[in-house]
Amino acid sequence: ELKLTDNTYVILTSDNGGTARQYPHFNKPLRAGKGSYYEGGLRVPAIISYPARLPEGEVRGQAITAADWFPTILDLCGIERPKVQLDGHSVLPLIQKPDSPSLHRTLHWGWGNGWAVRKGDWKLIGNGNQPRFLGSLAGEHPEASNHLKEKPKLVQQLLQLHQDWVEET
């Protein structure tokens, strides 16, 4: 009646991961759930709707973060970005060009002593300065195997990315 879809952006997302303990199959094929650095604890749904300007019913698979919503809203509203470096990127290029690469070359997470770093299809999870798990995100069963011992060079590259990020932040 009010035709709100003509001039209202709707963004829907949730916080970190589904509850694997109550619903053991809820996150499948993702491993684990809320509170972990596995994909089941990090991935969340995100929906943006504005039928007057954005495509409807399409799905994207590129990784984004909650920090991407602020620059996206600025772009959608035609507001100039602040003169400070933002942690996020507008997701409009992903919406407008479905085959666009992810806006994030590397993703980092840290909470307490635990951490994770993701680059491409690989994620290294650790505690303190100790890597604990190297998982591939490719295929039907992401993070099914620990590749820590068989890919030591990749472990060192990702560990260095993590250490650089800790130093920077």
C-alpha positions in Angstrom: 0.0 0.0 0.0 2.8 2.4 0.9 5.0 1.3 -2.0 8.0 1.1 0.3 9.8 -1.1 -2.1 10.0 1.9 -4.4 12.4 3.7 -2.2 13.6 1.4 0.6 16.7 -0.7 0.7 16.4 -3.9 2.8 19.5 -5.7 4.1 19.1 -8.9 6.0 22.0 -10.8 7.6 22.8 -12.6 10.8 25.7 -12.9 13.2 28.4 -15.5 13.1 27.4 -19.0 12.0 24.5 -21.4 12.8 24.1 -23.3 16.0 25.6 -26.7 15.3 25.0 -28.1 18.8 21.2 -28.0 18.6 20.9 -28.8 15.0 23.9 -31.1 14.1 23.0 -31.2 10.4 21.9 -27.6 10.1 25.1 -26.3 8.7 25.9 -29.1 6.3 28.0 -29.3 4.2 29.8 -26.7 6.3 31.9 -27.9 9.2 31.1 -26.9 12.8 29.0 -23.9 13.9 28.8 -20.7 15.9 31.9 -19.9 17.9 34.3 -21.8 15.6 36.6 -20.6 12.8 35.4 -23.3 10.5 33.0 -22.2 7.7 29.9 -23.3 9.7 30.9 -20.8 12.4 31.7 -17.9 10.0 29.4 -18.0 7.0 26.1 -16.3 7.3 23.3 -15.5 4.9 23.1 -12.0 3.5 20.2 -10.6 1.4 19.9 -7.1 -0.1 16.7 -6.0 -1.8 15.7 -2.9 -3.7 13.5 -4.0 -6.6 13.7 -0.6 -8.2 17.5 -0.7 -8.7 18.8 -4.2 -7.9 18.3 -7.6 -9.6 15.9 -9.9 -7.9 16.3 -13.6 -7.1 20.0 -13.9 -7.9 22.6 -15.5 -5.7 26.3 -14.6 -5.4 29.0 -16.8 -3.9 31.8 -14.2 -3.3 32.9 -13.6 0.2 31.9 -10.4 1.8 32.0 -9.1 5.4 29.7 -7.1 7.7 32.1 -4.2 7.2 31.1 -4.1 3.5 27.6 -2.9 4.3 28.6 0.6 5.3 30.3 1.5 2.0 27.5 -0.3 0.1 24.9 1.9 1.8 27.0 5.0 1.1 27.2 4.1 -2.6 23.5 3.2 -2.8 22.5 6.6 -1.2 25.0 8.6 -3.3 26.9 9.8 -0.1 30.6 10.6 -0.4 32.8 8.3 1.5 34.7 9.6 4.6 38.3 10.5 4.0 39.5 7.6 6.2 40.3 4.1 5.0 37.3 1.8 5.4 37.7 -1.9 6.3 34.9 -2.8 3.9 34.1 -2.5 0.2 30.9 -1.7 -1.5 29.2 -4.9 -2.7 27.5 -3.2 -5.7 30.2 -4.4 -8.2 29.3 -8.0 -7.1 25.6 -7.3 -7.5 26.0 -5.6 -10.9 28.6 -8.2 -12.3 27.9 -11.7 -11.0 31.4 -13.0 -12.1 33.3 -10.3 -10.3 36.1 -11.6 -8.0 35.7 -11.3 -4.3 36.5 -7.9 -2.9 38.7 -9.4 -0.2 42.0 -10.9 -1.3 42.6 -12.1 2.3 40.1 -12.4 5.2 41.2 -12.4 8.9 39.4 -13.4 12.1 40.6 -13.1 15.7 39.0 -13.7 19.0 40.8 -14.3 22.3 43.9 -16.3 21.4 42.3 -18.0 18.4 42.5 -16.8 14.8 42.0 -17.7 11.2 43.2 -16.3 7.9 41.7 -17.1 4.5 43.2 -16.5 1.1 41.5 -18.0 -1.9 40.2 -21.5 -1.2 42.6 -22.0 1.8 42.0 -21.2 5.4 44.6 -21.5 8.2 43.2 -21.7 11.8 45.5 -21.3 14.8 45.8 -20.5 18.4 48.5 -18.1 19.6 51.4 -18.5 17.2 50.6 -22.1 16.5 48.8 -23.2 13.3 46.3 -26.0 14.1 44.4 -26.6 10.9 44.7 -25.9 7.1 41.5 -26.5 5.2 40.5 -26.3 1.6 37.2 -24.5 1.0 36.9 -26.0 -2.5 34.7 -29.0 -3.4 31.6 -30.5 -1.9 33.0 -31.0 1.6 34.9 -27.9 2.6 37.4 -28.2 5.5 37.0 -32.0 5.6 40.7 -32.7 5.9 43.6 -31.0 7.7 46.4 -30.3 5.1 48.7 -28.8 7.7 51.5 -31.3 7.3 51.3 -31.8 3.5 51.4 -28.1 2.6 54.1 -26.5 4.9 54.9 -23.6 2.4 51.3 -22.6 2.2 51.0 -22.8 6.0 54.0 -20.5 6.4 52.6 -18.0 3.8 49.2 -17.8 5.6 50.8 -17.7 9.0 52.9 -14.7 7.8 49.8 -13.0 6.5 48.2 -13.5 9.9 51.2 -12.2 11.7 51.4 -9.1 9.4 47.7 -8.5 10.1 48.2 -8.7 13.9 51.1 -6.2 13.6 49.1 -3.8 11.5 45.9 -3.9 13.6 
